Amino acid sequence: MREKKGFGSNFGFLMAAVGSAIGLGNIWGFPYKMGANGGFTFLVVYLVLGILCGYILLLSEITLGRKTGRGAVATFRIISRRFKWAGWLGVIASFLILGFYSALGGYCIKYVVLNLGNLLGSGFGTNGVVGAEVFRLFMGNQLESVVYGLIFLVITMLIVMGGINGGIERVCKVSMPLLFFMLLVCIIRACTLPGAVEGLQFMFVPGWAVANGVIEQEPSLFAVISAAGGQIFFSLSIGMATMLTYGAYLDKKESLTKNTLLIVVMDTLVALMAGLCVLPARFALDPQGVLDGPEMLFATMQNVFDNMGSVGPVFGILFYLLVVLAALSTSIALFEAVISYFVEKAEERGKHRRPLCALVAALLIGALCVLVCMDGMGNNGIAPYQLLNLAEQGWNGDWLSFFSMVAEGLLMPLGGLLTCLIIGWEVGSDVIRSEVEVTGQHFGTAPLYRLCIRFITPVILLMVLYGQIQSFFFA
């Protein structure tokens, strides 16, 4: 293994890894999927799958990264003869996700500006326009959307250019504790609103959503497992090459099992906190607002802050800054996963090419970001179904949905499945055990790990993959 600069402390690694896991999927994905898939039932299934699938795959990725000291592409070339190409699945997934993540991060910055305008009473606020109309007008302003999306991407690029210790770790050690603090402030305000209890019932009372007409019917157990498994993948950044890449920078003396478990626990905690922040406020102040996707994050939540009175802009600024931090912590991990292969190749030749690699990657990702922003969530006539005349076939997804479909629906669960096959059936789980115990640390979960990586986790992943294909391609 090559010697390489890594994280300066275990706290820095944890904050970066948790930051990679905590993102936009936690803010809008977890609360909605929990309510739409049985509330407390979804939570129980999510927690079980978090151990049987999330913990197992996360430990696998971080351990493989630390064992080889390389990025995803090089790691799979080293450990597997049959699937040496598997590392590219995660890199391509990260690349596609960054294309729409940068656009969404730009939207968040725009909404910070809007709420700042409302606070100052200036002309660049919402000016009394309802949230859905504000969002529609912004989506229709292609130039403004592109500018904000590229601003977010440039910020991401500049952080990654600073390296692991000087850029990513330094930012995450500040931004993650700040994110937790802002979440607590927003939760306290949201849960003390009149009518907020309905949001809590939506999340935690089985059958409440159906009984109150929020969703039509209780989903099947298979649907719950598929939804929970898909959320775990996206929420924990599994199959994106990010955790494997970060693992390559982790010091040998640190406990892999303890760090992995902490990441899973902290990510789940933030997902629940996001639900406590978003749903009580939505049910209290905008009960007719949508519950899923960017529309909830921007249109519905903006209505919530507009209905809070004079303090609304303050909480609007706090909330959207929180979302910017969550998105940024994930985007820098995705960006690092994309450029790690090219940075390593340059370093092998004795050259320092990180800034150049980051700039080239930013230009390519920027092209996807511009496409997503110009598309405006399918409102500007350039969505793939509009260009390819697919509406008659029943698919009306925009570019954001298309990139998500390929990355989240196919590449990520397929990459996780291949990881199970490689470790469980090709090279053996001892490749993980030897690295976990490299400094004499006990691998207490080794029996569970062997059982899951060979049998249980692959079955779960096949269910998730089937469910994702059904959801994205045949819904």
JOCORNOR-V911592 format. One record per backbone hydrogen bond with DSSP energy under -1.0 kcal/mol. CO is the residue of the C=O (numbers start at 1). NH is the residue of the N-H. Records with the same first field share a line. If there is no record, write none. Layout:
CO->NH + NH
This chain:
9->13
10->14
11->15
12->16
13->17
14->18
15->19
16->20
17->21
18->22
23->27
24->28
25->30
28->32
29->33
30->34
31->35
32->36
33->37
34->39
38->41
39->43
40->44
41->45
42->46
43->47
44->48
45->49
46->50
48->52
49->53 + 54
50->55
53->57
54->58
55->59
56->60
57->61
58->62
59->63
60->64
61->65
62->66
63->67
64->68
65->69
71->75
72->76
73->77
74->78
75->79
76->80
83->86
85->88
86->89
87->91
88->92
89->93
90->94
91->95
92->96
93->97
94->98
95->99
96->100
97->101
98->102
100->104
101->105
102->106
103->107
104->108
105->109
106->110
107->111
108->112
109->113
110->114
111->115
112->116
113->117
114->118
115->119
116->120
117->121 + 122
126->129
130->134
131->135
132->136
133->137
134->138
135->139
136->140
140->142
141->145
142->146
143->147
144->148
145->149
146->150
147->151
148->152
149->153
150->154
151->155
152->156
153->157
154->158
155->159
156->160
157->161
160->163
163->168
164->169
167->171
168->172
169->173
171->175
172->176
174->178
175->179
176->180
177->181
178->182
179->183
180->184
181->185
182->186
183->187
184->188
185->189
186->190
187->191
190->193
193->196
195->198
196->199 + 200
197->201
198->202
199->203
200->204
201->205
205->208
207->211
208->212
209->214 + 215
210->213
220->224
221->225
222->226
223->227
224->228
225->229
226->230
227->231
228->232
229->233
230->234
231->235
232->236
233->238
241->245
242->246
243->247
244->248
246->249
247->250
249->7
251->254
255->259
256->260
257->261
258->262
259->263
260->264
261->265
262->266
263->267
264->268
265->269
266->270
267->271
268->272
269->273
270->274
271->275
272->276
273->277
274->278
275->279
278->282
279->283
280->284
281->285
282->286
286->289
293->296 + 297
294->298
295->300
296->301
298->302
299->303
300->304
301->305
302->306
303->307
305->308
309->312
311->315
312->316
313->317
314->318
315->319
316->320
317->321
318->322
319->323
320->324
321->325
322->326
323->327
324->328
325->329
326->330
327->331
328->332
330->334
331->335
332->336
333->337
334->338
335->339
336->340
339->343
340->344
341->345
342->346
343->347
344->348
346->351
347->350
353->357
354->358
355->359
356->360
357->361
358->362
359->363
360->364
361->365
362->366
363->367
364->368
365->369
366->370
367->371
368->372
369->373
370->374
371->375
372->376
375->380
376->379
383->387
384->388
385->390
390->393 + 395
391->394
398->402
399->403
400->404
401->405
402->406
403->407
404->408 + 409
406->411
407->412
410->414
411->415
412->416
413->417
414->418
415->419
416->420
417->421
418->422
419->423
420->424
421->425 + 426
422->427
428->431
429->432 + 433
430->434
432->436
433->437
435->438
437->440
442->444
443->446
445->449
446->450
447->451
448->452
449->453
450->454
451->455 + 456
452->457
455->459
456->460
457->461
458->462
459->463
460->464
461->465
462->466
463->467
464->468
465->469
466->470
467->471
468->472
469->473
470->474
